[in-house]
Amino acid sequence: MIRPLLSIIVIVYDMPRQALNTLISLSPDYQQGVQAGDYEVIVVENRSIRNMDVEAIAALPGNFRYFLRDESGVSPAAAINFAFAQVHGALVGLMIDGARMVSPGVVQYALMARRMTSEAMVVVPGYHLGEHEQQFHLSRGYSEQHEQRLLEGIDWQRNGYRLFEISCLSGANPNGIFHPFMECNCLFLDVEVFRDIGQADERFDLPGGGALNLYIYRKAAMHPHTRSFMLAGEGSFHQLHGGVTTSEVAERETILNRQREQLSELLGESFRSPTVEPILLGKVPGPALRYLKHSVERGMHRVQRCAERKEDMYADERLKEGARQRVLGAASSR
């Protein structure tokens, strides 16, 4: 058996339509510049009253492996670790929320970054389908039916870059790619780095995993053996599905406060977005240019603000380099 270089983990719960869209967007018929043998997709579904259609998954072109499991808890952490035990690749992609479709160059550029360096940590910017973030969907009159009409109107399976036309930036990265990200919902990193950061910490036991995604991203970004690659012209696009933090519910702020508390407890300090400087990789198609323009404008504002405050825009990059040199020094002295 020839092992693929990349294994992509997709976690699913109670979102059959949305998850199938995600898998279609990961198939080699949709992804550009790759072959089916280059990567595998490991789909782990925690059983619900609405499970995916196994035959529909089997009919997809490409290398998909599907696992249905029973989960007594409300967090995807255990499912992530179960999936990680199945991977064949040296590079792992993490899509904790199975409702996120991706643009057509994501796999190609993730593999390209890995071929440049084994330390590649590939970050795909996040978007929400619709004109506004989906936690405001009730107030704005946005629904799954409206979303399906939007998707049908752009024929996304033929040209996935048109997803940019019907989307808005996620609240985790509202200022674009030249500001520190809080999280990444489509992240690629070396399997040994993921193992070294403790994989998915199962102490994140809140619904949806709480702030697990933020924890993993910060741990990975701050690891001395990662170099951040930003796919400026690609995206992961969140579909409405009743997610814990992407739905308009009365107790949402209470939920977020508890998530922040748990995140600080498990980090051992207050969370802050890692200030690592990304290497930009990939093309920027026409529909994504408005987001690049927004990123540049906000980035220039950040440059000015940091200069006035005499702050290092990418202070964590210097911390990481110091840690890297200490590791190299310790290794050479053995």
C-alpha positions in Angstrom: 0.0 0.0 0.0 1.3 3.5 -0.9 0.6 5.8 2.0 -0.7 9.3 1.2 1.3 12.2 2.4 -1.8 13.9 3.8 -4.6 12.7 6.1 -7.6 15.1 6.6 -9.8 14.5 9.6 -13.4 15.6 9.4 -15.6 15.4 12.5 -19.4 15.2 12.0 -22.4 15.4 14.3 -26.0 15.9 13.3 -25.3 17.7 10.0 -25.7 15.2 7.1 -26.4 17.7 4.3 -23.7 20.1 5.3 -21.1 17.4 5.9 -21.7 15.9 2.5 -21.0 19.3 0.9 -17.8 19.4 2.9 -16.7 16.0 1.6 -17.6 16.9 -1.9 -15.4 19.9 -1.6 -12.5 17.6 -0.4 -12.9 15.2 -3.3 -10.3 15.1 -6.1 -12.9 16.0 -8.7 -13.3 19.3 -7.0 -9.8 19.9 -5.6 -7.4 21.3 -8.2 -3.8 20.0 -8.9 -4.0 16.8 -6.9 -4.6 13.1 -7.4 -6.8 10.8 -5.3 -3.7 9.0 -4.0 -2.1 12.2 -2.7 -4.4 12.3 0.4 -7.0 10.5 2.4 -10.1 11.9 4.2 -11.0 10.3 7.5 -14.6 11.0 8.4 -15.6 10.3 12.0 -19.3 10.8 12.8 -20.6 10.8 16.4 -24.0 9.1 16.2 -27.1 11.3 16.2 -30.7 11.1 15.1 -29.5 12.3 11.6 -26.5 10.4 10.4 -24.8 10.7 7.1 -25.8 8.5 4.1 -23.0 5.9 3.9 -23.7 5.1 0.3 -23.4 8.8 -0.7 -19.9 8.9 0.9 -18.9 5.6 -0.8 -20.0 7.1 -4.1 -17.6 10.0 -3.8 -14.4 9.9 -5.9 -11.2 9.7 -3.8 -9.9 8.1 -0.7 -12.6 8.5 2.0 -12.8 6.3 5.1 -15.9 6.6 7.3 -16.4 5.7 10.9 -19.6 5.9 12.9 -19.1 5.9 16.7 -21.2 6.3 19.8 -20.1 9.2 22.0 -21.5 9.6 25.5 -20.1 13.1 25.9 -20.8 16.4 24.0 -17.3 17.2 22.8 -15.6 16.1 19.6 -12.2 15.7 21.3 -12.4 11.9 21.7 -13.6 11.6 18.1 -10.6 13.7 16.9 -8.2 11.4 18.8 -9.9 8.3 17.4 -9.5 9.7 13.9 -5.9 10.6 14.5 -5.2 7.0 15.4 -6.3 6.0 11.9 -4.1 8.4 9.9 -1.6 7.2 7.3 -0.1 10.5 6.3 2.8 12.5 7.8 0.7 15.7 7.5 -2.6 15.9 9.2 -5.5 18.3 8.4 -7.9 19.1 11.2 -11.5 20.1 10.4 -13.2 19.7 13.8 -16.4 21.2 12.4 -17.7 19.0 9.5 -19.9 21.8 8.2 -17.0 23.7 6.6 -16.7 23.5 2.8 -13.3 24.5 1.4 -12.1 26.2 -1.8 -10.5 24.2 -4.6 -6.8 24.9 -3.9 -6.6 24.0 -0.2 -5.2 20.5 -0.6 -2.8 21.4 -3.4 -1.2 24.2 -1.3 -1.2 22.3 1.9 0.9 19.6 0.1 3.1 22.2 -1.5 3.9 23.8 1.9 4.7 20.4 3.3 7.1 19.7 0.5 8.8 23.0 1.2 9.3 22.1 4.9 8.2 19.4 7.4 7.6 22.3 9.8 4.7 23.7 7.7 1.6 24.7 9.6 -0.9 25.6 6.9 -3.7 28.1 7.9 -6.9 28.4 5.8 -8.9 31.6 6.6 -12.4 31.1 7.8 -15.6 32.6 6.3 -19.4 32.2 7.0 -21.8 31.7 4.2 -24.2 34.6 4.0 -23.9 38.4 4.3 -23.5 38.3 8.1 -21.9 36.0 10.7 -24.3 33.2 11.4 -24.8 33.9 15.1 -27.1 36.6 13.8 -29.0 34.4 11.4 -32.4 34.8 13.2 -32.2 38.6 13.4 -31.1 38.8 9.7 -33.7 36.2 8.4 -31.0 33.8 7.3 -31.9 30.1 7.2 -30.7 26.8 5.8 -33.2 27.1 3.0 -31.8 30.5 2.1 -28.3 29.1 2.2 -29.2 26.3 -0.1 -30.5 28.8 -2.6 -27.3 30.8 -2.4 -25.3 27.7 -3.1 -27.5 26.6 -6.0 -27.1 30.1 -7.5 -23.4 30.0 -7.8 -23.0 26.3 -9.0 -20.2 26.0 -6.5 -19.2 22.4 -7.5 -18.1 23.7 -10.8 -16.3 26.8 -9.5 -15.7 26.7 -5.7 -14.0 30.1 -5.7 -17.5 31.6 -6.1 -18.1 30.7 -2.5 -16.3 34.0 -1.7 -19.1 35.8 -3.5 -21.7 34.7 -1.0 -19.7 34.9 2.2 -18.4 37.1 5.0 -15.3 37.0 7.2 -15.5 34.9 10.3 -15.4 36.7 13.7 -12.3 34.8 14.5 -10.3 36.7 11.9 -12.4 39.8 11.0 -9.4 41.9 10.1 -8.0 39.5 7.6 -4.7 37.7 7.1 -2.3 40.4 8.4 -3.7 40.3 12.0 -3.2 37.5 14.5 -5.9 34.7 14.1 -7.8 33.4 17.2 -8.3 30.0 15.6 -8.3 28.1 12.4 -11.1 25.7 11.4 -9.0 24.1 8.6 -5.5 23.6 9.9 -2.6 21.4 8.6 0.4 20.4 10.6 3.0 17.6 11.0 1.6 14.5 12.8 4.5 14.6 15.3 3.7 18.2 16.2 0.1 17.3 16.8 1.1 14.4 19.0 3.6 16.6 20.8 1.0 19.2 21.8 -1.2 16.5 23.3 -3.5 15.9 20.3 -7.1 17.0 21.2 -7.2 17.5 24.9 -10.2 15.6 26.1 -10.6 17.9 29.2 -12.4 20.2 26.8 -15.7 18.6 27.6 -18.1 21.4 26.8 -20.6 21.1 24.0 -18.9 21.3 20.6 -15.5 21.1 22.4 -15.8 24.6 23.8 -12.6 26.5 23.0 -10.7 23.4 21.9 -10.1 24.8 18.5 -8.5 27.9 19.9 -6.3 25.8 22.2 -5.0 23.6 19.4 -4.3 26.5 17.1 -2.3 28.4 19.8 -0.4 25.3 20.8 0.5 24.5 17.2 1.3 28.1 16.3 3.6 28.5 19.3 5.4 25.1 18.8 9.1 25.7 18.1 8.9 23.4 15.0 6.1 25.1 13.1 6.3 27.7 10.4 3.0 29.4 9.5 1.8 29.3 5.9 -1.3 31.4 5.1 -3.4 30.4 2.1 -4.5 34.0 1.3 -6.7 33.0 -1.7 -8.4 30.0 -0.1 -11.0 29.6 2.5 -13.1 27.3 4.7 -16.8 28.3 4.5 -19.1 27.6 7.5 -22.6 26.3 6.7 -25.5 27.0 9.0 -26.2 23.9 11.1 -27.1 25.0 14.7 -23.6 25.0 16.0 -22.9 25.9 19.6 -21.2 29.2 18.9 -22.5 29.9 15.4 -26.2 30.1 16.3 -28.3 32.9 17.7 -29.3 31.7 21.1 -30.3 33.6 24.2 -27.6 32.1 26.4 -24.8 32.5 23.8 -22.8 35.0 25.9 -23.0 32.7 28.9 -21.7 29.8 26.8 -18.8 31.9 25.5 -17.9 33.0 29.0 -17.7 29.4 30.2 -15.6 28.5 27.2 -13.2 31.3 27.9 -12.9 30.3 31.5 -12.1 26.7 30.6 -9.6 27.8 28.0 -7.7 29.9 30.5 -7.8 27.0 33.1 -6.3 24.5 30.6 -3.8 26.9 29.1 -2.7 28.0 32.5 -2.9 31.7 31.4 -5.3 34.0 29.7 -5.7 33.3 26.0 -4.3 35.6 23.4 -4.0 35.2 19.6 -0.5 34.0 18.7 1.5 36.8 16.8 3.3 34.6 14.3 4.2 36.0 10.9 2.8 33.9 8.1 4.4 33.0 4.8 1.8 33.7 2.1 1.2 30.9 -0.3 -1.0 30.4 -3.3 -3.0 32.3 -5.9 -5.7 34.8 -5.1 -8.6 34.4 -7.4 -10.8 37.3 -8.5 -13.7 36.6 -6.0 -11.2 36.6 -3.1 -9.5 39.9 -4.0 -11.9 42.1 -1.9 -10.8 40.2 1.2 -7.2 40.7 0.3 -7.9 44.4 -0.1 -9.6 44.4 3.3 -6.6 42.6 4.8 -4.1 45.0 3.4 -6.1 48.0 4.7 -6.5 46.6 8.2 -2.9 45.4 8.1 -1.6 48.9 7.3 -3.6 50.2 10.2 -2.0 47.6 12.5 1.5 48.6 11.3 0.8 52.2 12.2 -0.7 51.3 15.6 2.2 49.0 16.5 4.7 51.7 15.5 3.0 54.3 17.6 3.0 51.9 20.6 6.5 50.6 19.8 5.1 47.1 19.8 6.6 44.1 17.8 3.9 43.0 15.4 5.1 39.5 15.5 6.6 39.1 18.9 5.8 35.4 19.2 7.9 34.8 16.1 10.9 35.9 18.1 9.9 33.8 21.1 9.6 30.8 18.9 13.0 31.4 17.4 14.5 31.5 20.9 12.9 28.3 21.8 14.1 26.7 18.5 17.7 27.7 19.2 17.4 26.2 22.7 16.1 22.9 21.3 18.9 22.9 18.7 21.5 23.7 21.4 20.3 21.0 23.7 20.4 18.5 20.8 23.9 19.4 19.8 25.3 19.1 23.4 24.2 15.4 23.7 
